[in-house]
Amino acid sequence: MTAHANGHDAGRNGPRVVAWEVTRRCPLACRHCRAGATDRAYEGELSTAECLRVLDALAGFGKPMIIWTGGEPMSRPDILDLVRGASGRGLRSVMAPCGTLVTRAALLALKEAGVTACSFSLDGATAATHDVFRGVPGAFDNVRRAMAVAAEIGMPFQINTTVSQLNCAELPAIRDAAIASGARTLDLFFLVPVGRGAELRDLSLTPEAAEAVIRWAFEMDGQGPIHVRETCAPQAVRIWHALGRPGQPPAGCMGGRGFVFISHTGVLQPCGFLDVPCGDLRAARFDFKKAYEESQVFCDLADPDRYGGACGICAFRYGCGGCRARAYAATGNYLAAETGCPLCSSPAATPFPACQSGNDTHTLFTS
């Protein structure tokens, strides 16, 4: 498979997934937050009318699935209008609320407006560990209550867990809690040290520990009854093939390759963790297609042959690609080798069979 077949040429019909930070306001103070979000109003957020123009542009360019995120997307007074606007334009909506604002009435209204699934973050198996990570007492009880509401009204949901040295030992218990809650998927997000998360850099898993967790995730996914996936761990592609596992391989790094992030001010990025501007929708008069196709960053990311170091010569560069956000955080170069893979320190150790992994997401949000 060529780089272009897996990248920008495949994206000419538009991205498959758009994560939209419709607001940066958030009642939590999470230790890993990429945006350093706080519970206050932020200047420059897109207005309702501007958001509807974005939806018009997305509907005419590939009809991607929208992940409404933030901050806390439910804190926008017009969020129901935006979800209805997406549904009316044929766009699928999912949402990532933090749980604090979830009530039965509010979640039912979102479901009726067109939200088809939610994700809730659970970063510890107990209130003690979760609340410390989320920065607000009571966060654990709030997210468990939100999950119970979702289960009660029949809203499909997944649990996202940011994996670090702080909670690695709790992953089996977190999986048990996810099963008990009725979640369909447990998605393990491997810590990317950006935003407030940069202070947790030393708490990231070593490449060897990350590989052990990925292997555990594969085993647990095979056992059921819940799917266990991994995000921001593109090396899972290599591990999947090394283990000779059957079926569809995991996704590699999706940043800029079928996945786009829109900030609260309308600035495009490859993903929320890769804070590299790739176009300003206001400046482009909300011509998303033009901003997307003319972005040099997106063109660069679509061609793994341009990547540096071990990532540029690895046989898995088309499927894995290495985490571009980690590379940028460590070096200031989004095309550099990724620091979270053991092969990056040993370029000669890359003679694996070439793989032709797809780059689609594989969580509840796209199933």
N, C-alpha and C positions, 0 to 999 in steps of 0.2 A: 504494500500500500504506500502510495506516495504521500509526502507531507501535505500537499494541497488537497488530496482526496480526503484527508482526515481533518482539514483545517479550513482556511478561509474560502476556498472555492466551494466547500460544502456549506459555508455560511452566507453565500450570496443571496439566498432566499430569506435571510434574516436569522438571528439567533434562535435557538430552541427554547432557552430559558432566560428570563430577565428577572433579576432580583432588584426590587425597587425600594430604596430607603425613602419612603414617602415623608418621613419625619425623623429627626435625630433625637427628639425628646424621649426620655425614658425614665421611669420611676426607680429603676435599679441602678447599681453602681458596680457592675461586674468587673472583676479584676483583669479579665482578658479582653475587654471591649475594644474592638478595632477603632471605634469612633470616639472613644472617651466620652460617651454620651452622659448627659445629666438631665435632671428633671426641670428643664427651663425651656422657654421659647427660643427658637433659633431663627435668626434673620435670613432672609433670602430663600426660604422654602417655596417650592412651586405652589402656585395658587390652584384652586379647583379648576379654573378655566385652562390653565397651563397644563395641568395633569390630563385633562380630557384631550388636549391637542397631542400629548404624548401617546395616549391610547389610540387616537386616530392613526398616528404614524405607525405604531406597532401592528395594528390590525391590517394595515396595507403592506406590511413587510414581514411575512412569514408567520404571523399569528403565534408568537411564543407564549408559553405559559408564564404567568406573572407570579412571583413570590413577593407578596406584600410584607415588607420588613421595615426595620428601623434601627435604632430607637424602638419605640412601641407604636406600631401602626394603628392600634386602636385608639391612640391619643389624638388622632386627627379627627376633628368634628365631622368632616365630610367623607370619612372612609367608606360609609355605605354607598354614597353617591359614586365614589370611584370604583368600587367593586361592581356596582350595577352598570356603570359605564363600560367596564371591561367585558362583562357578560353580554351586554347588548351589542358589542362589537365582535363577539365570537372568540374572546380570549378567556382561557381557563385561569382561574384564580386559586391560589393557596396562600396561607398566611402563617406568619411566625410571631404570635403574640408572646409576651413574657409571662402572662398568666394573671398579673395583678388586676387588670381591668376586666377580666373574663367574668361574666355572669351568664346565667342561663338565657336571659332575654337577649343580651348582646350577642352571644354566639349563635342563637337561633336566627337573629336578624342578619348576621353575616352569612349564615348558611342559605337563607332565603334569597339574599342578594347575589349569591353565586360562589361563595368560598366553598371549595370541594374538599379541602383537607387542611389540617393545621399541624404545626410542629411546636413542641414545648421543650424547653431546655431543662435537663436534670443533670446536675454536675456533682452530685453526691448522693449516697444512699441514705443519709440522715440529714436532719435539719442542721446539725452542727457543721457538717462539711459543705453542704449546699449553700447555706446562708453566708458563710464566710466567703465563699467564692463569688457569690452574687452581690455581696456588699450591703444587703438589707435584711434585717431580722424579719422573719415571717415569709420570706420568699419561697421556702420549701413547702410550707402549708398552702400558699397561694397557688403554686404550680400544680400541686396534687389535687387541689379543689378544681382547677381549670380542666385537668385531665378527666376528672370524674364527671364534670359537666359535659365535656365532649363525648364521653362514652354514653352518657344518658341520652343525649339527643341524636346519637348516631352520626356524629361528625368523625370521620376517619382521622387519625392523628399518629404522628411518630414522635419519638423522643430523641432529642439531640444531646449529646454529651461531649463537652470539650475535654479531651484526654490530656492529662499532664501527670507529672510525678505526684501531684496532690491527691489524685483520685484513682490512679492506675490499679491499686489493690482493691478498690471498691467496684470495679467493673462487673464482676459476677453478681454482686448484690444489686447493682443498678439494672442489670439485665433482668433479674428476678422482679424488681419493682416495675420495669417496663411491661413484662408479661402480665403481672397482676393488675396493672392499670387498664389493660385492653389495647395498648398501643400495637400497631401493626409492624413497626420497624423501630429498631434502635440504631441510630446513625452516630458513629464515633467521629467527631471532628478533632483532628490532631492539631494541637496548639500551634498557631502561627504568631510569632512574637512581634506584633505590630500594635499601634495605639497603646492603650494601657497594658496590653499583653506583652509589650517590650520589656516591662519590668519583671516578667515571668520567664524571660529567656532561659535562665538557668534551670527552670522547672520543666522545660521541654524534655520529651523522652529522647534518649540516645537513639541513634539509628538502629542499634541492635534491639533495644527495648521496644521500639516502635514495630519492628518486624515481628517480635514475639506477640504483641497485641494484635497485629493484623492476622497472624496465623490463628490466634484464639478466636478472632471474629469469624474467620472462615469456618472454623469448627462449629462454633455456636450457630452460625447461619444454617449449616447443614442439619443441625439437630432440631431446629424449630422450637416451639411453635411460632416464634417471632423472627423476622428477618433481622440480621445484624450486618450493617454496612459500614463503610469507612469513607470519610471525606477529608480532603487536604492530606491525603496519603497516597499519592500517585504510584509510589513504589509497590503498592498492592498488585499492580498489573504484573510486574516481574515475579513477585512471590507466587501469584496465582499460577503462572506458567511453570515456575520451578517445581511446584507441587503437583503439576499435571492434573489440575482440577478440571472437571468437565463443565460445559455450559458457557455462558457469556462471561467474559472477564470483567473485572471492575473497570470503572472509568478512571482515566488518568487525570492530569490537571486540565480543568475545563476553562480556565481563565482566558477569555478572548477567543475560545474555540467552541462556539455554540452557546456560550454563556456570557452575559453582559450584566454589569451592575450599574444602576442609575442612582446617583447621590440625591440627597434632599434638595439640592440646588440645581439639579438637572445635568450634572457632569457625568459623563460615561467613564467607567473603569472596567478593566478585564474581570475583576472580582472585587468584593468588598475589602479583601486583605491586601490587594495590590493597588496602593494609592498612587496610581499614575494616570493623570487625566488623558482621556482619549477622545475628547470632543465635548462641546458645551451645547446642549440642546437649545438654550435660549439664543445663543449666538448663531446657531444654525437654523433659527426660525422653526425649530421643532421638526426639522427634516432628519429623522432618526436614520433613515437609510443612507443619506449622504454622509452624515457624521460617522456612521459605522464603517462604511466602505472606504472612506478616505483616510481613516486613522492609520498612521504608520505603525503604531503599537499593535493594533490588531493584525495587521499584515505580518509583522515580525513574529508574533506569537503563533500564527498559523503555520509557520514553516520551521519545524524542529531542526532542520539542517542548519539554521542560523544560530542555534544554541551553542553556548561555550562549554569548555571543559569536558568532563565525562558525559554530561547530558547530550552534547553535540555529536558524540560518536557512539553512544550506547545503542545497541540493537533495539531497545525498547523506547526510543525517543518519540516514535509516533503514537504509541499507546499510552506510555507513562508521561513523558515530557518533563518530569520533575516539577516541583511546586515553584512556580514563577514568583509567588509572593515571598517565599522564604529566600529565594535567590536574591531578590531585590532588597529585602530587609538586611541581609548579611553583607551585600556587596554594593548596593546602589545600582545594580545592573540586572534588569529583569530577564536578560538572556543568559546570565551566568549559570554555572552548575548549581544544582540544589544541594543545600548543606545537610538535609535530613536523610540522605541515602548513603549507605556505606560505600557504594561504588564511586561516589564523587571523589573520595580520597585515593582511589586506585583505578585510574582510567584503563589500565591494562586488564582489569578484571571484568570486562564487559562482553566476552564472547558467548553470549546467550543466543539461542535460536531467535531469529527475528519474529516478532509477534505483530499481528495486525488487529489490535484491539480497537473496538469502537470507542467513542468518547461521549456516549450518552449518559445522562444521570440515571440512577437505578434505585432511587428511594421511593417511598410512598408517593412523593410529589410527582413522579412521572410514571408511576405504574398504572 
